[in-house]
Every structure is written in structure tokens, then in C-alpha cells.
């Protein structure tokens, strides 16, 4: 009887998750359409992300991407919604196909480009600015480029001016302030190459 109850609850939870994803995806897709955000086919949402698009800026999301903004949608734990924002006119955020995000914040004052099949662990941050542009201590804007098949661990922060090569893995909690080559494992604060793949 215990096994039967376990199986029953497992399928109930799975059904509830799929229903939530279905409803959130329809509503979010409609809201993105109203805001002029380009979303490819089969993009799914669990929970409601926050999108902000500055006038004359571009947010484009490829097909088969997934966004998890619900606290229980990722078993590591998501402590915030996904937030995708262009902050200035002319800024661009381009996301390729097959990418996954859990509580990820992506903010572009100039340009953030993410390739195909990039995986962002829970509560990650990607930004091309120091923020507070009115403060004289804030440096220049610098674009961010993340190439295909990059795996970004939980809690990673990718800062302005960074380019990350294909197939690279970045360990949890890292702060990436400099370029990383392709096919390596990197971790730390500041993030450094640990080994080649």
C-alpha cells in the first residue's frame, strides 16, 4: 500500500507541475507578445518571470527554452523569479535555442548574447554593467557573450565584458570577471580555470 501511495503522489505531482507549466506558458507568452518580446516555439515557463524591455531595445528568445521562476520548480531551490531586462534604448538580449534558466537574472544596458543549449543553474546573474550609471565610480558598459553548450552552476555571477567559450563548465558560486576559453572547467571568486575537458 505504501508503494501505491508513493506512485500515486508522484504522478499527481507530475500532473500538477505540467498543468502549472502549461498555464504559466500561455499567460507569459501573451504578456511577451504585448511587450514586443520575440519568443520561439516550445518555450516553457514555470511560474511567472519578470520581463522589462526599454524602448527600441530587443529581447529575443530561441525555441525550446525553459524558464523556472517558481520556488519549488528546481530542487536546488529558486529564491527569485527569472528577470530579463533591457535597461537602455538600443540594448539587446539574444538567447539561443534549448537554453534553461532557474531564477536567472539577465540585464543588458548594451548587449548580452547567449548561444544554444546553455544551462543556468538556480539564482544566477548575467549583466553587462556595474549599474548605477550616474555614479562616477561606475565603469563603461561592456557586452557579454556566452557561447554554445556552456553550463553555469548555481549562484554564479557573470559580470560585464566577459566572453565564455563553448562547452565550458562554471562551478557553483563563482564570480566570472574575465574571459574563459572553450572546453574547460572553471570555478572560484574570481573564477579561474581548473582543468581542461
Z-matrix of the N, CA and C atoms (Angstrom, degrees):
N
C 1 1.455
C 2 1.534 1 111.23
N 3 1.355 2 116.39 1 -38.22
C 4 1.455 3 120.20 2 178.51
C 5 1.518 4 111.29 3 -59.92
N 6 1.346 5 115.53 4 -44.55
C 7 1.463 6 120.37 5 179.71
C 8 1.525 7 110.95 6 -62.07
N 9 1.308 8 117.00 7 -41.26
C 10 1.468 9 120.89 8 179.43
C 11 1.519 10 110.64 9 -62.26
N 12 1.332 11 117.44 10 -45.20
C 13 1.464 12 121.07 11 178.92
C 14 1.524 13 111.25 12 -62.81
N 15 1.328 14 117.03 13 -40.33
C 16 1.462 15 120.59 14 178.09
C 17 1.522 16 111.94 15 -61.42
N 18 1.328 17 116.27 16 -44.41
C 19 1.461 18 121.11 17 178.61
C 20 1.523 19 110.73 18 -65.35
N 21 1.332 20 116.26 19 -41.75
C 22 1.461 21 121.26 20 179.97
C 23 1.528 22 110.87 21 -60.83
N 24 1.335 23 116.88 22 -47.96
C 25 1.466 24 120.26 23 179.51
C 26 1.524 25 111.46 24 -65.60
N 27 1.324 26 116.80 25 -36.15
C 28 1.473 27 120.24 26 178.44
C 29 1.522 28 110.37 27 -60.25
N 30 1.328 29 117.35 28 -47.61
C 31 1.464 30 120.43 29 -179.46
C 32 1.528 31 111.93 30 -70.92
N 33 1.332 32 117.12 31 -31.94
C 34 1.463 33 120.26 32 175.78
C 35 1.528 34 110.14 33 -64.10
N 36 1.354 35 116.50 34 -45.87
C 37 1.464 36 120.90 35 178.48
C 38 1.519 37 111.33 36 -62.71
N 39 1.328 38 117.45 37 -42.19
C 40 1.458 39 121.71 38 179.23
C 41 1.533 40 110.45 39 -62.61
N 42 1.332 41 116.78 40 -43.84
C 43 1.457 42 120.85 41 178.40
C 44 1.521 43 112.13 42 -63.42
N 45 1.327 44 116.34 43 -41.48
C 46 1.457 45 120.89 44 178.47
C 47 1.529 46 111.05 45 -64.22
N 48 1.347 47 116.88 46 -40.92
C 49 1.467 48 122.00 47 178.04
C 50 1.533 49 110.65 48 -61.75
N 51 1.335 50 116.50 49 -46.37
C 52 1.468 51 120.20 50 -179.01
C 53 1.526 52 111.44 51 -64.26
N 54 1.337 53 116.51 52 -39.58
C 55 1.467 54 120.23 53 178.47
C 56 1.526 55 110.56 54 -64.77
N 57 1.335 56 116.81 55 -43.17
C 58 1.467 57 121.05 56 178.83
C 59 1.521 58 110.29 57 -62.69
N 60 1.322 59 117.20 58 -44.24
C 61 1.467 60 121.43 59 178.93
C 62 1.531 61 110.86 60 -61.33
N 63 1.325 62 116.36 61 -42.35
C 64 1.464 63 121.31 62 179.26
C 65 1.529 64 110.99 63 -60.75
N 66 1.328 65 116.86 64 -50.25
C 67 1.468 66 121.20 65 -178.15
C 68 1.524 67 111.55 66 -64.79
N 69 1.326 68 117.08 67 -46.44
C 70 1.469 69 120.80 68 -179.73
C 71 1.523 70 111.05 69 -62.72
N 72 1.326 71 116.90 70 -37.96
C 73 1.468 72 120.83 71 -178.87
C 74 1.519 73 111.44 72 -65.16
N 75 1.319 74 117.55 73 -43.28
C 76 1.466 75 120.67 74 -179.72
C 77 1.533 76 110.70 75 -64.63
N 78 1.321 77 116.93 76 -47.22
C 79 1.465 78 120.88 77 -177.82
C 80 1.528 79 110.92 78 -65.53
N 81 1.342 80 116.90 79 -44.91
C 82 1.470 81 120.44 80 -178.28
C 83 1.514 82 111.24 81 -66.32
N 84 1.316 83 117.07 82 -40.37
C 85 1.472 84 120.23 83 178.45
C 86 1.538 85 110.33 84 -60.24
N 87 1.327 86 116.23 85 -41.74
C 88 1.461 87 120.31 86 178.45
C 89 1.531 88 111.03 87 -64.02
N 90 1.322 89 117.37 88 -44.33
C 91 1.461 90 121.50 89 179.27
C 92 1.534 91 110.86 90 -62.79
N 93 1.331 92 117.31 91 -38.44
C 94 1.464 93 120.92 92 178.25
C 95 1.522 94 111.02 93 -66.33
N 96 1.309 95 116.63 94 -38.59
C 97 1.462 96 121.20 95 177.16
C 98 1.526 97 110.48 96 -59.47
N 99 1.327 98 116.85 97 -43.23
C 100 1.463 99 121.28 98 178.36
C 101 1.520 100 112.28 99 -64.61
N 102 1.325 101 117.33 100 -29.72
C 103 1.470 102 121.57 101 -176.93
C 104 1.520 103 113.24 102 -94.23
N 105 1.324 104 117.87 103 2.28
C 106 1.462 105 120.71 104 177.87
C 107 1.514 106 113.71 105 75.23
N 108 1.338 107 116.89 106 28.98
C 109 1.462 108 121.81 107 178.77
C 110 1.519 109 108.37 108 -98.23
N 111 1.331 110 116.02 109 128.69
C 112 1.461 111 122.14 110 -176.57
C 113 1.532 112 109.82 111 -87.09
N 114 1.339 113 116.24 112 119.35
C 115 1.469 114 121.36 113 -179.18
C 116 1.522 115 109.04 114 -124.20
N 117 1.344 116 115.94 115 130.19
C 118 1.461 117 121.55 116 178.88
C 119 1.521 118 112.04 117 -73.69
N 120 1.322 119 115.38 118 -179.21
C 121 1.462 120 121.24 119 -178.99
C 122 1.527 121 111.11 120 -74.52
N 123 1.311 122 115.43 121 154.50
C 124 1.468 123 124.16 122 175.23
C 125 1.531 124 113.48 123 57.44
N 126 1.319 125 117.23 124 33.65
C 127 1.468 126 121.30 125 172.22
C 128 1.520 127 107.02 126 -88.22
N 129 1.338 128 117.00 127 129.59
C 130 1.464 129 120.29 128 -176.45
C 131 1.527 130 111.44 129 -117.42
N 132 1.319 131 114.62 130 151.58
C 133 1.465 132 122.34 131 -179.29
C 134 1.522 133 108.99 132 -132.31
N 135 1.331 134 116.82 133 131.25
C 136 1.461 135 122.36 134 170.81
C 137 1.519 136 105.75 135 -115.42
N 138 1.317 137 116.52 136 114.32
C 139 1.452 138 120.68 137 -168.05
C 140 1.518 139 108.81 138 82.26
N 141 1.322 140 116.03 139 174.29
C 142 1.462 141 119.97 140 -174.46
C 143 1.519 142 110.95 141 -108.54
N 144 1.342 143 117.43 142 115.27
C 145 1.463 144 120.46 143 176.74
C 146 1.523 145 110.14 144 -73.80
N 147 1.321 146 115.41 145 168.77
C 148 1.457 147 121.52 146 175.44
C 149 1.518 148 107.92 147 -110.89
N 150 1.337 149 116.87 148 119.39
C 151 1.460 150 122.29 149 176.10
C 152 1.523 151 108.52 150 -111.71
N 153 1.339 152 115.77 151 133.35
C 154 1.457 153 121.38 152 171.99
C 155 1.520 154 107.02 153 -131.72
N 156 1.311 155 116.19 154 124.76
C 157 1.469 156 120.41 155 -179.36
C 158 1.517 157 109.21 156 -123.28
N 159 1.352 158 115.97 157 117.41
C 160 1.461 159 120.67 158 177.08
C 161 1.530 160 109.71 159 -68.52
N 162 1.325 161 118.52 160 155.00
C 163 1.465 162 120.15 161 178.00
C 164 1.531 163 111.49 162 -56.85
N 165 1.319 164 116.69 163 144.48
C 166 1.466 165 124.50 164 -179.56
C 167 1.528 166 113.74 165 56.97
N 168 1.311 167 117.78 166 22.59
C 169 1.467 168 121.32 167 174.67
C 170 1.526 169 109.19 168 -107.00
N 171 1.334 170 115.76 169 167.77
C 172 1.462 171 120.89 170 -175.33
C 173 1.524 172 109.77 171 -125.20
N 174 1.332 173 115.98 172 130.40
C 175 1.464 174 122.49 173 166.17
C 176 1.521 175 105.98 174 -124.01
N 177 1.337 176 115.73 175 119.26
C 178 1.460 177 120.94 176 -178.09
C 179 1.526 178 109.22 177 -130.94
N 180 1.331 179 116.34 178 126.81
C 181 1.463 180 122.49 179 -177.61
C 182 1.518 181 108.35 180 -119.93
N 183 1.331 182 117.10 181 128.03
C 184 1.463 183 122.42 182 -178.93
C 185 1.520 184 112.36 183 -71.43
N 186 1.318 185 115.50 184 -175.58
C 187 1.471 186 120.71 185 -177.19
C 188 1.532 187 111.26 186 -82.41
N 189 1.329 188 115.27 187 159.83
C 190 1.472 189 124.07 188 174.96
C 191 1.527 190 114.52 189 60.17
N 192 1.317 191 117.71 190 30.10
C 193 1.473 192 121.19 191 176.59
C 194 1.532 193 109.41 192 -91.77
N 195 1.321 194 116.21 193 156.92
C 196 1.454 195 121.46 194 177.95
C 197 1.519 196 111.13 195 -130.56
N 198 1.331 197 116.48 196 136.55
C 199 1.463 198 123.28 197 179.50
C 200 1.523 199 108.59 198 -125.05
N 201 1.331 200 116.46 199 122.00
C 202 1.467 201 121.53 200 179.33
C 203 1.527 202 108.86 201 -112.19
N 204 1.324 203 114.90 202 113.71
C 205 1.461 204 121.00 203 -177.91
C 206 1.516 205 112.64 204 -118.60
N 207 1.302 206 116.68 205 4.06
C 208 1.458 207 122.28 206 179.57
C 209 1.532 208 109.04 207 -95.57
N 210 1.324 209 116.51 208 139.50
C 211 1.468 210 121.38 209 -175.46
C 212 1.520 211 113.21 210 -56.06
N 213 1.324 212 117.39 211 -34.08
C 214 1.463 213 120.28 212 -176.46
C 215 1.529 214 113.25 213 -100.16
N 216 1.322 215 117.67 214 9.13
C 217 1.466 216 119.88 215 -176.01
C 218 1.523 217 113.31 216 -81.51
N 219 1.318 218 117.30 217 -11.67
C 220 1.456 219 122.71 218 177.32
C 221 1.527 220 106.61 219 -133.30
N 222 1.323 221 116.98 220 126.50
C 223 1.468 222 119.76 221 -172.41
C 224 1.532 223 113.85 222 -68.70
N 225 1.329 224 118.40 223 -12.97
C 226 1.465 225 120.39 224 171.11
C 227 1.522 226 109.59 225 -72.15
N 228 1.340 227 115.94 226 -31.16
C 229 1.461 228 121.56 227 -179.16
C 230 1.513 229 111.27 228 107.48
N 231 1.305 230 115.99 229 120.86
C 232 1.462 231 121.96 230 178.02
C 233 1.522 232 107.13 231 -104.01
N 234 1.343 233 117.18 232 122.56
C 235 1.464 234 118.98 233 -176.28
C 236 1.525 235 113.67 234 -101.56
N 237 1.346 236 117.12 235 8.38
C 238 1.461 237 121.01 236 176.38
C 239 1.520 238 109.09 237 -161.57
N 240 1.311 239 116.21 238 166.26
C 241 1.454 240 120.86 239 175.04
C 242 1.534 241 109.91 240 -75.38
N 243 1.331 242 116.34 241 157.70
C 244 1.462 243 119.61 242 166.42
C 245 1.520 244 107.23 243 -64.10
N 246 1.337 245 116.25 244 136.99
C 247 1.457 246 121.51 245 177.80
C 248 1.520 247 108.12 246 -131.42
N 249 1.319 248 116.43 247 119.74
C 250 1.455 249 122.78 248 -178.67
C 251 1.524 250 106.63 249 -119.97
N 252 1.349 251 117.07 250 115.84
C 253 1.459 252 120.05 251 -171.84
C 254 1.515 253 112.13 252 -138.87
N 255 1.348 254 116.31 253 132.20
C 256 1.460 255 121.39 254 164.22
C 257 1.523 256 105.65 255 -100.00
N 258 1.319 257 115.80 256 128.40
C 259 1.456 258 120.21 257 -168.79
C 260 1.522 259 114.40 258 -97.73
N 261 1.352 260 117.05 259 -20.98
C 262 1.459 261 120.95 260 -178.13
C 263 1.526 262 110.40 261 -132.68
N 264 1.326 263 118.42 262 154.09
C 265 1.470 264 120.23 263 173.76
C 266 1.524 265 110.58 264 -56.61
N 267 1.329 266 116.29 265 137.06
C 268 1.463 267 121.53 266 -179.92
C 269 1.516 268 114.49 267 88.19
N 270 1.312 269 118.54 268 -8.53
C 271 1.469 270 120.87 269 179.02
C 272 1.529 271 110.02 270 -69.80
N 273 1.339 272 116.56 271 153.23
C 274 1.468 273 120.67 272 179.24
C 275 1.522 274 111.38 273 -133.51
N 276 1.330 275 114.33 274 139.71
C 277 1.465 276 122.39 275 167.07
C 278 1.517 277 106.02 276 -125.20
N 279 1.322 278 116.14 277 116.87
C 280 1.460 279 122.52 278 179.29
C 281 1.526 280 107.56 279 -118.43
N 282 1.325 281 116.83 280 121.97
C 283 1.464 282 122.81 281 179.55
C 284 1.526 283 107.57 282 -118.54
N 285 1.338 284 116.80 283 129.38
C 286 1.462 285 121.97 284 -178.25
C 287 1.518 286 113.08 285 -75.89
N 288 1.323 287 115.29 286 -165.74
C 289 1.465 288 122.81 287 -177.22
C 290 1.531 289 111.57 288 -84.16
N 291 1.327 290 116.03 289 149.56
C 292 1.461 291 121.95 290 170.27
C 293 1.512 292 115.46 291 68.33
N 294 1.319 293 118.12 292 26.16
C 295 1.473 294 121.37 293 -179.32
C 296 1.528 295 110.64 294 -91.19
N 297 1.330 296 116.55 295 155.08
C 298 1.454 297 121.55 296 179.10
C 299 1.514 298 111.52 297 -130.84
N 300 1.338 299 116.65 298 138.69
C 301 1.459 300 122.59 299 -176.17
C 302 1.528 301 109.74 300 -137.86
N 303 1.338 302 116.64 301 136.14
C 304 1.467 303 122.02 302 177.30
C 305 1.521 304 108.44 303 -129.91
N 306 1.316 305 116.66 304 106.59
C 307 1.467 306 120.02 305 -179.23
C 308 1.515 307 112.40 306 60.17
N 309 1.324 308 117.26 307 31.92
C 310 1.460 309 122.52 308 -176.33
C 311 1.521 310 110.75 309 -88.15
N 312 1.340 311 116.13 310 137.98
C 313 1.456 312 122.29 311 173.66
C 314 1.527 313 107.64 312 -107.20
N 315 1.336 314 116.04 313 124.38
C 316 1.465 315 122.20 314 174.99
C 317 1.516 316 106.44 315 -123.89
N 318 1.335 317 116.94 316 119.79
C 319 1.456 318 120.62 317 -178.57
C 320 1.513 319 109.85 318 -132.70
N 321 1.338 320 115.88 319 126.84
C 322 1.460 321 121.33 320 -177.79
C 323 1.522 322 110.38 321 -122.09
N 324 1.318 323 115.59 322 122.64
C 325 1.449 324 121.61 323 167.81
C 326 1.527 325 109.20 324 -90.26
N 327 1.336 326 116.09 325 -27.16
C 328 1.457 327 122.56 326 179.62
C 329 1.524 328 111.07 327 -125.93
N 330 1.353 329 117.73 328 -68.93
C 331 1.466 330 119.94 329 -176.93
C 332 1.527 331 112.02 330 -159.10
N 333 1.330 332 115.46 331 130.12
C 334 1.464 333 123.13 332 168.45
C 335 1.521 334 106.65 333 -128.50
N 336 1.333 335 116.39 334 120.46
C 337 1.463 336 121.05 335 178.54
C 338 1.514 337 109.22 336 -121.29
N 339 1.335 338 115.38 337 128.02
C 340 1.458 339 122.69 338 -177.72
C 341 1.522 340 107.44 339 -122.25
N 342 1.338 341 116.70 340 129.01
C 343 1.461 342 121.92 341 -177.11
C 344 1.524 343 112.85 342 -74.71
N 345 1.317 344 115.48 343 -160.68
C 346 1.465 345 122.54 344 -178.94
C 347 1.525 346 111.75 345 -86.23
N 348 1.317 347 116.68 346 147.53
C 349 1.471 348 124.36 347 173.15
C 350 1.527 349 112.99 348 57.57
N 351 1.318 350 115.92 349 39.59
C 352 1.466 351 121.79 350 174.65
C 353 1.519 352 107.90 351 -89.80
N 354 1.329 353 116.98 352 133.24
C 355 1.463 354 122.87 353 -179.64
C 356 1.528 355 109.21 354 -112.99
N 357 1.315 356 115.73 355 122.50
C 358 1.464 357 121.46 356 178.17
C 359 1.517 358 108.48 357 -110.24
N 360 1.321 359 116.38 358 117.55
C 361 1.459 360 121.04 359 177.75
C 362 1.524 361 111.44 360 -66.53
N 363 1.307 362 115.60 361 177.45
C 364 1.466 363 121.55 362 -175.33
C 365 1.522 364 111.79 363 -59.27
N 366 1.337 365 115.09 364 138.46
C 367 1.465 366 123.38 365 168.11
C 368 1.528 367 113.17 366 62.21
N 369 1.324 368 116.52 367 43.07
C 370 1.461 369 121.89 368 177.96
C 371 1.525 370 110.49 369 -93.38
N 372 1.339 371 115.62 370 161.52
C 373 1.463 372 122.05 371 -179.33
C 374 1.521 373 109.12 372 -134.61
N 375 1.349 374 116.04 373 134.02
C 376 1.464 375 122.36 374 175.53
C 377 1.520 376 106.81 375 -133.10
N 378 1.341 377 117.24 376 120.24
C 379 1.457 378 120.62 377 -178.35
C 380 1.519 379 111.10 378 -146.88
N 381 1.334 380 116.01 379 152.13
C 382 1.466 381 121.31 380 -179.06
C 383 1.526 382 112.31 381 -109.06
N 384 1.324 383 117.43 382 21.19
C 385 1.459 384 121.28 383 -174.63
C 386 1.518 385 111.59 384 -146.68
N 387 1.340 386 115.05 385 161.27
C 388 1.468 387 121.26 386 170.34
C 389 1.528 388 111.11 387 -85.43
N 390 1.324 389 116.86 388 -8.13
C 391 1.461 390 124.40 389 -176.36
C 392 1.537 391 110.54 390 69.88
N 393 1.312 392 116.46 391 175.79
C 394 1.467 393 122.75 392 -178.16
C 395 1.527 394 110.59 393 49.05
N 396 1.334 395 115.72 394 61.05
C 397 1.461 396 121.16 395 -174.56
C 398 1.525 397 113.16 396 -61.55
N 399 1.327 398 117.25 397 -22.95
C 400 1.468 399 120.43 398 179.99
C 401 1.526 400 112.40 399 -73.89
N 402 1.313 401 117.59 400 -15.68
C 403 1.467 402 122.44 401 -179.53
C 404 1.528 403 108.91 402 -82.50
N 405 1.329 404 117.35 403 127.99
C 406 1.475 405 120.66 404 -176.49
C 407 1.529 406 112.42 405 -65.01
N 408 1.329 407 117.27 406 -17.86
C 409 1.478 408 119.96 407 178.05
C 410 1.518 409 112.16 408 -79.00
N 411 1.316 410 117.55 409 -11.56
C 412 1.464 411 121.52 410 -179.92
C 413 1.527 412 109.33 411 -77.63
N 414 1.336 413 116.38 412 130.22
C 415 1.462 414 121.23 413 -177.46
C 416 1.513 415 112.54 414 -81.20
N 417 1.337 416 115.29 415 -177.61
C 418 1.460 417 121.68 416 -179.59
C 419 1.525 418 110.86 417 -68.95
N 420 1.325 419 115.03 418 154.66
C 421 1.462 420 121.24 419 174.34
C 422 1.523 421 108.74 420 -70.66
N 423 1.338 422 116.51 421 141.77
C 424 1.465 423 120.97 422 177.78
C 425 1.523 424 108.84 423 -142.09
N 426 1.329 425 115.64 424 127.58
C 427 1.467 426 121.93 425 -175.22
C 428 1.524 427 112.03 426 -62.85
N 429 1.326 428 115.47 427 153.83
C 430 1.472 429 123.20 428 176.52
C 431 1.531 430 108.14 429 -115.76
N 432 1.340 431 115.31 430 135.81
C 433 1.460 432 121.59 431 176.70
C 434 1.520 433 109.09 432 -130.02
N 435 1.333 434 116.33 433 124.02
C 436 1.463 435 122.04 434 175.83
C 437 1.522 436 106.67 435 -120.16
N 438 1.330 437 117.19 436 118.42
C 439 1.461 438 121.22 437 -175.94
C 440 1.527 439 111.35 438 -81.53
N 441 1.332 440 116.85 439 -176.73
C 442 1.468 441 123.46 440 -173.21
C 443 1.530 442 113.05 441 -64.24
N 444 1.345 443 114.88 442 150.15
C 445 1.469 444 124.31 443 170.36
C 446 1.525 445 114.42 444 61.81
N 447 1.306 446 117.90 445 25.95
C 448 1.467 447 121.01 446 176.42
C 449 1.527 448 108.53 447 -81.45
N 450 1.331 449 115.72 448 139.66
C 451 1.463 450 122.12 449 177.53
C 452 1.519 451 107.56 450 -114.85
N 453 1.331 452 116.11 451 117.27
C 454 1.459 453 122.80 452 -176.46
C 455 1.524 454 108.14 453 -109.09
N 456 1.318 455 116.85 454 116.88
C 457 1.457 456 122.00 455 -174.84
C 458 1.517 457 113.86 456 -71.17
N 459 1.325 458 115.44 457 171.84
C 460 1.467 459 123.12 458 -177.83
C 461 1.532 460 110.81 459 -58.02
N 462 1.335 461 115.10 460 134.83
C 463 1.457 462 120.97 461 173.46
C 464 1.516 463 115.97 462 73.71
N 465 1.323 464 118.97 463 10.96
C 466 1.464 465 121.71 464 -178.88
C 467 1.527 466 109.66 465 -73.26
N 468 1.338 467 115.28 466 143.29
C 469 1.461 468 121.84 467 174.49
C 470 1.525 469 108.16 468 -117.92
N 471 1.337 470 116.21 469 122.12
C 472 1.457 471 121.74 470 178.17
C 473 1.521 472 106.85 471 -108.59
N 474 1.330 473 115.71 472 116.77
C 475 1.453 474 121.42 473 -171.82
C 476 1.525 475 111.59 474 -96.74
N 477 1.312 476 116.14 475 176.69
C 478 1.462 477 122.97 476 -172.28
C 479 1.525 478 112.55 477 -60.30
N 480 1.345 479 114.74 478 149.94
C 481 1.453 480 121.81 479 174.23
C 482 1.508 481 115.80 480 76.10
N 483 1.334 482 118.07 481 9.26
C 484 1.463 483 121.50 482 -174.88
C 485 1.531 484 110.63 483 -92.84
N 486 1.331 485 115.35 484 137.83
C 487 1.468 486 122.13 485 170.06
C 488 1.526 487 107.30 486 -120.05
N 489 1.322 488 116.93 487 130.14
C 490 1.466 489 122.24 488 -178.62
C 491 1.517 490 108.10 489 -118.61
N 492 1.342 491 116.50 490 125.27
C 493 1.464 492 122.14 491 -176.63
C 494 1.517 493 113.13 492 -75.23
N 495 1.324 494 115.03 493 169.07
C 496 1.465 495 123.05 494 -176.87
C 497 1.523 496 112.20 495 -59.63
N 498 1.332 497 115.17 496 146.43
C 499 1.473 498 124.64 497 171.26
C 500 1.526 499 114.65 498 65.16
N 501 1.311 500 118.24 499 12.59
C 502 1.462 501 121.09 500 -178.51
C 503 1.529 502 110.73 501 -79.03
N 504 1.334 503 115.62 502 145.03
C 505 1.467 504 123.29 503 177.37
C 506 1.521 505 107.87 504 -114.37
N 507 1.350 506 116.67 505 129.36
C 508 1.464 507 121.36 506 -179.75
C 509 1.523 508 108.32 507 -115.90
N 510 1.327 509 115.84 508 122.24
C 511 1.462 510 122.29 509 -175.34
C 512 1.514 511 113.33 510 -66.97
N 513 1.321 512 115.71 511 154.62
C 514 1.464 513 123.44 512 -177.06
C 515 1.525 514 111.41 513 -55.63
N 516 1.332 515 115.63 514 141.05
C 517 1.455 516 122.11 515 174.60
C 518 1.520 517 115.34 516 77.22
N 519 1.315 518 118.19 517 5.40
C 520 1.466 519 121.23 518 -176.83
C 521 1.522 520 110.97 519 -74.22
N 522 1.344 521 115.38 520 153.55
C 523 1.459 522 122.45 521 171.97
C 524 1.521 523 106.99 522 -118.78
N 525 1.336 524 115.63 523 112.55
C 526 1.468 525 121.44 524 -173.34
C 527 1.524 526 108.45 525 -97.73
N 528 1.326 527 116.06 526 114.55
C 529 1.464 528 121.53 527 -178.08
C 530 1.526 529 112.39 528 -118.28
N 531 1.345 530 117.31 529 -9.43
C 532 1.467 531 121.29 530 -179.75
C 533 1.514 532 109.64 531 -133.24
N 534 1.327 533 116.03 532 161.82
C 535 1.462 534 121.81 533 -179.33
C 536 1.518 535 111.53 534 -59.28
N 537 1.330 536 115.90 535 147.02
C 538 1.462 537 122.20 536 175.63
C 539 1.524 538 108.35 537 -123.76
N 540 1.342 539 117.96 538 135.61
C 541 1.467 540 120.54 539 -179.26
C 542 1.529 541 111.64 540 -75.00
N 543 1.315 542 115.47 541 175.52
C 544 1.466 543 121.90 542 177.34
C 545 1.519 544 111.25 543 -73.21
N 546 1.336 545 115.97 544 155.93
C 547 1.470 546 123.90 545 168.65
C 548 1.523 547 114.24 546 58.45
N 549 1.327 548 116.12 547 46.57
C 550 1.469 549 119.75 548 176.82
C 551 1.527 550 109.82 549 -135.35
N 552 1.333 551 115.27 550 166.02
C 553 1.467 552 122.71 551 168.08
C 554 1.521 553 106.36 552 -109.64
N 555 1.331 554 116.37 553 131.15
C 556 1.459 555 121.13 554 -179.46
C 557 1.521 556 109.21 555 -134.99
N 558 1.315 557 116.45 556 151.31
C 559 1.468 558 120.87 557 179.36
C 560 1.507 559 109.89 558 -162.57
N 561 1.316 560 116.02 559 163.96
C 562 1.466 561 122.08 560 172.56
C 563 1.500 562 113.23 561 114.06
N 564 1.347 563 114.27 562 176.52
C 565 1.460 564 122.84 563 176.92
C 566 1.533 565 107.90 564 -134.12
N 567 1.346 566 117.57 565 100.33
C 568 1.456 567 128.14 566 1.99
C 569 1.542 568 110.91 567 -74.17
N 570 1.327 569 115.42 568 154.31
C 571 1.472 570 122.01 569 -176.33
C 572 1.523 571 110.62 570 -67.32
N 573 1.351 572 116.31 571 132.36
C 574 1.467 573 121.82 572 -179.77
C 575 1.527 574 109.05 573 -133.78
N 576 1.321 575 114.49 574 155.26
C 577 1.474 576 120.28 575 177.99
C 578 1.514 577 109.28 576 -68.43
N 579 1.342 578 115.91 577 131.11
C 580 1.461 579 122.47 578 178.05
C 581 1.513 580 110.65 579 -100.89
N 582 1.329 581 117.18 580 -46.24
C 583 1.466 582 120.71 581 179.98
C 584 1.510 583 109.89 582 -160.93
N 585 1.330 584 115.01 583 163.75
C 586 1.474 585 121.84 584 174.73
C 587 1.514 586 109.09 585 -88.45
N 588 1.331 587 114.86 586 152.55
C 589 1.463 588 120.19 587 176.00
C 590 1.521 589 108.90 588 -95.90
